[in-house]
Amino acid sequence: MTQRVLLWYRNDLRVADHEALHRAVGSGAQILPVYIDCCTPDRYELPGNPVIPGFRRKFRLESLRALDQQWRDWKSSLVVMTGDPAEVIPQLCAKYQINAVLLNAESSHDEARQYAQVAQQLQSANVACNVFHGAPLIHPDDLPFALRDLPDIFTQYRKIVEARLFVRACFPTPTAVQALPHTEALFEPHFPETIADVRSALPFHGGEPAGQARLHDYVWKSDQLRIYKETRNGLIGTDYSSKFSAWLAAGCISPRQVFHEVRRYESERVANDSTYWMIFELLWRDYFRLVMEKFGTALFSIDGISRRRTHRSWGRNAADFQAWVSGNTGNRFIDANMRELLLTGFMSNRGRQNVASYFVHELGLDWRLGAQYFEEALVDYDVYSNWGNWAYLAGVGNDPRENRRFNITRQADVYDPAGSYQKLWLD
Ligand SMILES: Cc1cc2nc3c(=O)[nH]c(=O)nc-3n(C[C@H](O)[C@H](O)[C@H](O)COP(=O)(O)OP(=O)(O)OC[C@H]3O[C@@H](n4cnc5c(N)ncnc54)[C@H](O)[C@@H]3O)c2cc1C
């Protein structure tokens, strides 16, 4: 009997460098590609219930549409359903007589719990479940330590992995796929109303082709990779940093693809501090994934993973929170960054560090509310990087220093000396 495989897409919305797809094609199976649009429960209620534009949702829908188009080229279409995966996946398996479900691993609490529920249902229905690792740069089996021995400090981790850095090759894009015929409704996305802002540093669209185009443009065409280390603390425009994050978060591109493109650039053009630094940042991304895997939901608690009580009083003042969200704190550097986020769904790394520090240290608010707002607002929201960075800046994460307080005035002087960024968003 022909194998029938359900390919469960989550944060891996691509066809290139996709091991699950590659294996399914290699086995000669008929494939049913499925994405389930499920709302994860809110962890905290945000003070004042701010209205948050749907930039991330739009990017996600664009990514799904691009993926659907790819499957249509293969004479199929992406099945997009809403609901609880623990109900939807077993129903689809029964309806289409599926033998195996293939997916990429996620280790955050919600996704892991979701997977465990699905796996339990499938086991009782005698359907196999195969999990792959397409999201991190370094495959978990290639890490030179067990998860329980993950160093608590990034630099220690980095030195260990850099000493024998090995990144697996990318899986090729299948040229032909045997799609399983299905009768599900065609995917017709309803995009949220969002207004494109001409000042946006992220005027890009979701989807694998757009992500691949950006990778090519940034690395080869505009040659920005060459100067990444000097420009990466910038605040204005598309090119001071790669802007890969939104595609990485949705899985439209993989960190392995970025890595191997950087290596190719190093051998064909130049290897310098900038090319090193791009990979350095991808190691941060991996590190935060591992931290969440190791510590689980502790990362969402007020004391984070610091193993010590902070003994701080964390506020929840709604007026302060709203002023921060809407960019009305009175601090121009903070306000410019927060308005950019509200109006575009993006903010630079320099901006994120400053607004988080301001939130925690100047406003004295519960850091988790800031992280939760970012979770709602960021186009590139990634549970690991977001919560890991927030905990780090709040002094309850992976940082030997408890007090990571930024001098905001000094930061504005250094990174926005002429005030152009502040003028761009405030005047
Ligand atoms: C409070 C706070 C919250 C953040 N939340 C997120 C988030 O939800 N999603 C997210 O992708 N990044 C997050 N970051 C990390 C970083 O700000 C963004 O990855 C980066 O600004 C995205 O722009 P870029 O792709 O141009 O980055 P580049 O500077 O071009 O870096 C290349 C890639 O390296 C990775 N990277 C860079 N810096 C970091 C970092 N500090 N931590 C982890 N990975 C990094 C990203 O995948 C990024 O796309 C957060 C940082 C802070 C301080």
The ligand as an SDF file (V2000), in Angstrom:
LIG
                    3D

 53 58  0  0  0  0  0  0  0  0999 V2000
   13.7850   42.6510   24.2780 C   0  0  0  0  0  0  0  0  0  0  0  0
   14.1240   41.9380   22.9920 C   0  0  0  0  0  0  0  0  0  0  0  0
   13.1780   41.1410   22.3680 C   0  0  0  0  0  0  0  0  0  0  0  0
   13.4990   40.4630   21.1940 C   0  0  0  0  0  0  0  0  0  0  0  0
   12.5370   39.6850   20.5790 N   0  0  0  0  0  0  0  0  0  0  0  0
   12.8530   38.9970   19.4630 C   0  0  0  0  0  0  0  0  0  0  0  0
   11.8800   38.1860   18.8170 C   0  0  0  0  0  0  0  0  0  0  0  0
   10.7430   38.0270   19.2710 O   0  0  0  0  0  0  0  0  0  0  0  0
   12.2410   37.5570   17.6610 N   0  0  0  0  0  0  0  0  0  0  0  0
   13.5000   37.6650   17.1370 C   0  0  0  0  0  0  0  0  0  0  0  0
   13.7760   37.0730   16.0900 O   0  0  0  0  0  0  0  0  0  0  0  0
   14.4400   38.3980   17.7500 N   0  0  0  0  0  0  0  0  0  0  0  0
   14.1590   39.0790   18.8800 C   0  0  0  0  0  0  0  0  0  0  0  0
   15.1200   39.8510   19.4720 N   0  0  0  0  0  0  0  0  0  0  0  0
   16.4900   39.8200   18.9460 C   0  0  0  0  0  0  0  0  0  0  0  0
   16.8500   40.8940   17.9060 C   0  0  0  0  0  0  0  0  0  0  0  0
   16.4660   42.1580   18.3580 O   0  0  0  0  0  0  0  0  0  0  0  0
   16.2130   40.6210   16.5490 C   0  0  0  0  0  0  0  0  0  0  0  0
   16.4620   39.2910   16.1490 O   0  0  0  0  0  0  0  0  0  0  0  0
   16.7700   41.5400   15.4750 C   0  0  0  0  0  0  0  0  0  0  0  0
   16.6130   42.8870   15.8400 O   0  0  0  0  0  0  0  0  0  0  0  0
   16.0590   41.2790   14.1630 C   0  0  0  0  0  0  0  0  0  0  0  0
   16.5630   42.0840   13.1440 O   0  0  0  0  0  0  0  0  0  0  0  0
   17.5300   41.4760   12.0350 P   0  0  0  0  0  0  0  0  0  0  0  0
   16.9560   40.2230   11.4820 O   0  0  0  0  0  0  0  0  0  0  0  0
   17.8120   42.5600   11.0970 O   0  0  0  0  0  0  0  0  0  0  0  0
   18.8070   41.1040   12.9030 O   0  0  0  0  0  0  0  0  0  0  0  0
   20.3340   40.9570   12.5000 P   0  0  0  0  0  0  0  0  0  0  0  0
   21.0980   41.9000   13.3470 O   0  0  0  0  0  0  0  0  0  0  0  0
   20.5370   41.0450   11.0550 O   0  0  0  0  0  0  0  0  0  0  0  0
   20.7030   39.5010   13.0200 O   0  0  0  0  0  0  0  0  0  0  0  0
   20.5750   38.3310   12.1870 C   0  0  0  0  0  0  0  0  0  0  0  0
   19.7420   37.3040   12.9070 C   0  0  0  0  0  0  0  0  0  0  0  0
   20.3850   36.9000   14.1180 O   0  0  0  0  0  0  0  0  0  0  0  0
   19.4150   36.6280   15.1240 C   0  0  0  0  0  0  0  0  0  0  0  0
   19.6000   37.5560   16.2490 N   0  0  0  0  0  0  0  0  0  0  0  0
   20.1600   38.7800   16.2260 C   0  0  0  0  0  0  0  0  0  0  0  0
   20.1960   39.3040   17.4680 N   0  0  0  0  0  0  0  0  0  0  0  0
   19.6390   38.3850   18.2880 C   0  0  0  0  0  0  0  0  0  0  0  0
   19.3760   38.3370   19.6790 C   0  0  0  0  0  0  0  0  0  0  0  0
   19.6960   39.3490   20.5100 N   0  0  0  0  0  0  0  0  0  0  0  0
   18.7490   37.2600   20.1680 N   0  0  0  0  0  0  0  0  0  0  0  0
   18.4090   36.2220   19.3760 C   0  0  0  0  0  0  0  0  0  0  0  0
   18.6460   36.2140   18.0470 N   0  0  0  0  0  0  0  0  0  0  0  0
   19.2390   37.2770   17.5140 C   0  0  0  0  0  0  0  0  0  0  0  0
   18.0460   36.8730   14.4800 C   0  0  0  0  0  0  0  0  0  0  0  0
   17.5610   35.6520   14.0020 O   0  0  0  0  0  0  0  0  0  0  0  0
   18.3790   37.8150   13.3350 C   0  0  0  0  0  0  0  0  0  0  0  0
   17.4650   37.7520   12.2750 O   0  0  0  0  0  0  0  0  0  0  0  0
   14.8060   40.5600   20.6540 C   0  0  0  0  0  0  0  0  0  0  0  0
   15.7530   41.3690   21.2850 C   0  0  0  0  0  0  0  0  0  0  0  0
   15.4170   42.0570   22.4390 C   0  0  0  0  0  0  0  0  0  0  0  0
   16.4550   42.9200   23.0830 C   0  0  0  0  0  0  0  0  0  0  0  0
  1  2  1  0
  2  3  1  0
  2 52  2  0
  3  4  2  0
  4  5  1  0
  4 50  1  0
  5  6  2  0
  6  7  1  0
  6 13  1  0
  7  8  2  0
  7  9  1  0
  9 10  1  0
 10 11  2  0
 10 12  1  0
 12 13  2  0
 13 14  1  0
 14 15  1  0
 14 50  1  0
 15 16  1  0
 16 17  1  0
 16 18  1  0
 18 19  1  0
 18 20  1  0
 20 21  1  0
 20 22  1  0
 22 23  1  0
 23 24  1  0
 24 25  2  0
 24 26  1  0
 24 27  1  0
 27 28  1  0
 28 29  2  0
 28 30  1  0
 28 31  1  0
 31 32  1  0
 32 33  1  0
 33 34  1  0
 33 48  1  0
 34 35  1  0
 35 36  1  0
 35 46  1  0
 36 37  1  0
 36 45  1  0
 37 38  2  0
 38 39  1  0
 39 40  1  0
 39 45  2  0
 40 41  1  0
 40 42  2  0
 42 43  1  0
 43 44  2  0
 44 45  1  0
 46 47  1  0
 46 48  1  0
 48 49  1  0
 50 51  2  0
 51 52  1  0
 52 53  1  0
M  END
$$$$
